Amino acid sequence: MIIVRSRGQRGSARTKGIESHHAFSPNRILGSVNPLRSLQSFIVLLWLTASCQAQSAAQNSSSTNIFAPSSTPADSIYKLSLLVLAVTGTIFVVVLSLLVYAAVKFKRKSGDDREPPQIYGSDQLELAWTVLPVLIVMVLCS
């Protein structure tokens, strides 16, 4: 909690920000969240969802299924869908891995209320995240 005192007013104080013991503060609601435990829970939930989808697809074999092509155009669509799935799946895994790594590595230490150094701009990084999506779109559209 930050206390701001006006000049010349002894004893009176305005509070700014959220108190740490407030009923709706994230620390009070979530407690300490273990990132590894959260990732494990997410993977289990993803696996359960995928297995339920696979089971319902197996029961509905008469419905249209992109993964069982029956004609010539359907075969090329199937191959393209697998390419898109592989590219987007790879991007998802890379981004999720970087996100979990950054969350664990740069987690705020207890008792450390300092503002981290602010670094602005990286020409190489900005060029990379501009050119790379363009190349991915060009591969998907060709």
C-alpha positions as CSV (number, residue, x, y, z in Angstrom):
1,M,0.0,0.0,0.0
2,I,1.3,3.4,-0.9
3,I,0.5,6.3,1.4
4,V,0.5,9.8,0.0
5,R,0.6,12.7,2.4
6,S,-0.2,16.2,1.3
7,R,2.0,19.1,2.4
8,G,1.0,20.7,5.6
9,Q,-1.6,18.1,6.5
10,R,-0.2,16.0,9.3
11,G,-2.2,13.0,10.3
12,S,-4.4,12.8,7.2
13,A,-3.3,10.4,4.5
14,R,-4.8,9.3,1.2
15,T,-4.2,5.8,0.0
16,K,-3.3,5.0,-3.5
17,G,-3.4,1.5,-5.0
18,I,-4.8,-1.7,-3.8
19,E,-4.0,-2.9,-0.3
20,S,-2.3,-6.3,-0.1
21,H,-4.9,-7.7,2.3
22,H,-7.8,-6.6,0.2
23,A,-10.5,-9.3,-0.3
24,F,-10.2,-9.3,-4.1
25,S,-6.4,-9.0,-4.5
26,P,-4.9,-11.6,-6.9
27,N,-2.6,-13.0,-4.2
28,R,-5.4,-13.6,-1.8
29,I,-7.6,-15.3,-4.4
30,L,-5.0,-17.4,-6.3
31,G,-2.4,-17.8,-3.5
32,S,0.9,-18.9,-4.8
33,V,0.5,-20.5,-8.2
34,N,3.0,-23.2,-9.2
35,P,3.6,-22.8,-13.0
36,L,4.6,-26.4,-13.4
37,R,1.4,-27.6,-11.7
38,S,-0.6,-25.3,-14.0
39,L,1.1,-26.6,-17.1
40,Q,0.5,-30.2,-16.0
41,S,-3.2,-29.4,-15.4
42,F,-3.4,-27.7,-18.8
43,I,-1.9,-30.8,-20.6
44,V,-4.3,-33.2,-18.8
45,L,-7.3,-31.0,-19.7
46,L,-6.0,-30.9,-23.4
47,W,-5.6,-34.6,-23.5
48,L,-9.1,-35.3,-22.0
49,T,-10.6,-32.9,-24.5
50,A,-8.8,-34.5,-27.4
51,S,-9.8,-38.0,-26.3
52,C,-13.4,-37.1,-26.0
53,Q,-13.4,-35.5,-29.5
54,A,-11.7,-38.7,-30.9
55,Q,-14.3,-40.9,-29.3
56,S,-17.2,-38.9,-30.6
57,A,-15.7,-38.8,-34.1
58,A,-15.3,-42.6,-34.0
59,Q,-19.0,-43.0,-33.1
60,N,-20.1,-40.6,-35.9
61,S,-18.3,-42.3,-38.8
62,S,-21.1,-41.3,-41.2
63,S,-20.4,-37.6,-40.8
64,T,-18.0,-35.6,-43.0
65,N,-14.4,-36.0,-41.7
66,I,-11.5,-33.9,-43.0
67,F,-9.0,-36.6,-41.9
68,A,-10.7,-39.3,-44.2
69,P,-10.6,-37.8,-47.7
70,S,-12.8,-39.5,-50.3
71,S,-12.1,-37.5,-53.5
72,T,-9.2,-36.0,-55.3
73,P,-9.7,-32.4,-54.1
74,A,-10.3,-33.7,-50.6
75,D,-6.9,-35.4,-50.6
76,S,-5.1,-32.1,-51.5
77,I,-7.2,-30.3,-48.8
78,Y,-6.2,-33.0,-46.4
79,K,-2.5,-32.5,-47.1
80,L,-2.8,-28.7,-46.8
81,S,-4.7,-29.0,-43.5
82,L,-1.9,-31.2,-42.1
83,L,0.7,-28.6,-43.2
84,V,-1.3,-25.8,-41.5
85,L,-1.8,-27.9,-38.4
86,A,2.0,-28.7,-38.2
87,V,3.0,-25.0,-38.6
88,T,0.4,-23.7,-36.1
89,G,1.2,-26.5,-33.7
90,T,4.9,-25.7,-33.8
91,I,4.3,-22.0,-33.3
92,F,2.0,-22.8,-30.4
93,V,4.6,-25.1,-28.7
94,V,7.4,-22.5,-29.2
95,V,5.3,-19.6,-27.9
96,L,4.0,-21.6,-24.9
97,S,7.5,-22.7,-24.0
98,L,8.9,-19.2,-24.2
99,L,5.9,-17.9,-22.1
100,V,6.4,-20.5,-19.3
101,Y,10.2,-19.9,-19.4
102,A,9.8,-16.2,-19.0
103,A,7.2,-16.5,-16.3
104,V,9.4,-18.8,-14.2
105,K,12.7,-17.0,-14.9
106,F,11.5,-13.5,-14.3
107,K,9.1,-14.1,-11.5
108,R,9.0,-11.3,-8.9
109,K,11.0,-12.3,-5.9
110,S,9.3,-11.9,-2.5
111,G,10.1,-8.6,-0.9
112,D,11.5,-7.1,-4.1
113,D,9.4,-4.1,-5.0
114,R,11.9,-2.4,-7.3
115,E,10.9,-1.5,-10.9
116,P,13.0,-3.5,-13.3
117,P,15.2,-1.7,-15.8
118,Q,13.2,-0.6,-18.8
119,I,14.8,-1.5,-22.1
120,Y,13.3,0.0,-25.3
121,G,13.6,-1.5,-28.8
122,S,15.7,-4.1,-30.4
123,D,16.0,-3.7,-34.1
124,Q,17.1,-7.3,-34.7
125,L,14.2,-8.7,-32.6
126,E,11.6,-6.4,-34.2
127,L,12.9,-7.4,-37.7
128,A,12.6,-11.1,-36.8
129,W,9.1,-10.9,-35.5
130,T,8.0,-8.9,-38.6
131,V,9.8,-11.1,-41.3
132,L,9.1,-14.5,-39.7
133,P,5.2,-14.2,-39.9
134,V,5.4,-12.9,-43.4
135,L,7.5,-16.0,-44.4
136,I,5.0,-18.3,-42.6
137,V,2.1,-16.8,-44.5
138,M,3.9,-17.0,-47.8
139,V,4.5,-20.8,-47.2
140,L,0.9,-21.4,-46.2
141,C,-0.4,-19.4,-49.2
142,S,1.8,-21.1,-51.8
